[in-house]
Amino acid sequence: MVIELTIIILLWILLIGISTNSLYQAYKKNKSKISFKESMDLTELPVITFMSDNTKLNFLLDTGSNDSFINESVVKSLNCKMLNTVSEVIGIEGKKIKNNNCELQIKYKDYEFNTQFNIINLDESFNLIKQESGVQIHGILGSLFFQKYKYVIDFESLIAYTK
């Protein structure tokens, strides 16, 4: 009787382990993963391509910046919701720059993100990147984007994934 009960308990524990592992694998598959492997292989820059309506937008990942930015020259062709706010950012030269803000919906595969961007003229910087790497950058995703959507950047696997 004790042996039979022990076998039943062991089988029960085994079934719980198998079902827990299956649930974990299903959970892991459904986690949002965004790859930047291709851009790193080609340009050594962490760039992710999103869609906004029918427009492809390349964003440079920059965890050193809190805010996200979108190039002023591309805003006119997008369905941005202009916000009644003005932000001040400190540029590389140490000067404060005032800029308007907008909200834009961007998509990566089946995942949608409503993100606030600082609108700033980045043509000169982005043109230099295009000349050197061949990639047209349209904006920068800062650390607040990753915090808001609970993304972790994994440079070993070259993906950003949700926790």
N, C-alpha and C positions, 0 to 999 in steps of 0.2 A: 504494500500500500504506500509506503514512504517513497519507494523508488518510482512508482507510477505518478505520485504527486510531484516529485522532483522533476520528472520528465515533462509533465504538463506545465509546470512553472517555467522551465527552461524554454519550451516551445513558445509559450506566451511572451517571454522576454525577447526571444528571437523575432517573433512576429512584430512586436512593438518596434524593435530596432529596424527592421526592414521597412515598415510603414513610415517611421520617422525619417529614414534616409530618403525614401521616395518623396516625401513631402519637402524635404530640404532640397533635393535635386530639382523638383518642380519650382520651388521658390527661387532657386538660383537661376534657372532658365528664364524666369519672368522678370528678373532684375534688368533694369535699363542699362545697357552697355553702349557706350559711344567710343568708337575706335578712331585713333589718330595715327595708326601704324603707317598707313600709306603715305601720309604727309611727312612723317618723320623719315621714312625710307627715301623719299624723293628730295626733301628740302632740309631735313633736320630741324624743322619747325613744328611745334604742336598745333596743328590747324585742324578744325572740324568744319565740314560743310553742312550747313543747315539750309532749309528751304523756307522762304516766306512767300506765300502765294505760289507763283511759278518762277520765282527768282532764287538762284543759288547764291548763298552768301557764305564766304569763308571767314571764320573767326579764329583769331590767334588766342590760345589759352594763356592767360597771364595771372597767376595767383599772387604776383607781387602788387597787383592793382586791386583795390577793393571794388571799384566801379567797373561797369561795362561801358564800352564806347562803340559808337557807330559813326562811320565817316559821313560827314555832312553832304558830300556829293552824291551819295547813294540814297539818302533819305527821301529825296523828291520822287524817286521811282518806286517807293515802297508804301504799303498801307500802314503807316505809322500813326499811332494816336498821340498827338502832341499834348504834352502836359504843361500846366501853367506853373512850372517850377523852373528855377534857374539854379545851377550848381556852380561851385567854384572848385577847380582842380588845380593842382600845382604841377606845372610842366617840368620837363627835364631841366630846363634852364633855371628853375626855381621861381618862375613867375606864376602868379595866380591868373587862371584863365576862366572867364565866365562862359557858361554854355547852357543851352536849352536842353530839355529832356523829352524823351518820347518813350512810349511803350510799344513793343513790337512782338508779334507772335512769330516764333520760329519753330521749325519742326526738324527732327532727326528721325527718320523712318516713321514709326507710329507714335512717337513721343512729341508732345507739344509743350512749348515753354512760353509763357508771357513774361517778358523781361523788360526792365527799364534800362534805357541807354542814355548816356550823355552824348549829345550831338556835337561833334568837334571836327574841324578840318584836319584830316590826317593824310591828305593827298600826297604831300611830299614824302612822308615816312613810308606810306604804303607803296608809292611808286618805286622807291629804292628797294624795298623788299621784292617787288615784282621783277625789277631788273636783275637782282642777284639770284633769285630762286625760281622765277617764272610763275609764281603764284600771286594772284590778285587777292589781297586781304581787304575785307569790307568793315571789319570791326574787331574789337577785343572783348573777350569774356573775362571778367574779373572774379575775384574770390567770392564776392557776395552771390553771384550766380550759382557757384558750386555749393555754397552754404544753404541757399534757399531750396535747391533741389536735392540736397544731401548727396552730392557726388564726391567721390574720392578719385584722385588722379593716380593711376598706376603706371609709372614710367617703365617698369619691367615688362608688362604686358602691352603697353601703349594703348590703354583704354581708360576711359572715365566710367565709373560704375556707381550705382546707388548703393548706399549702405543697407 
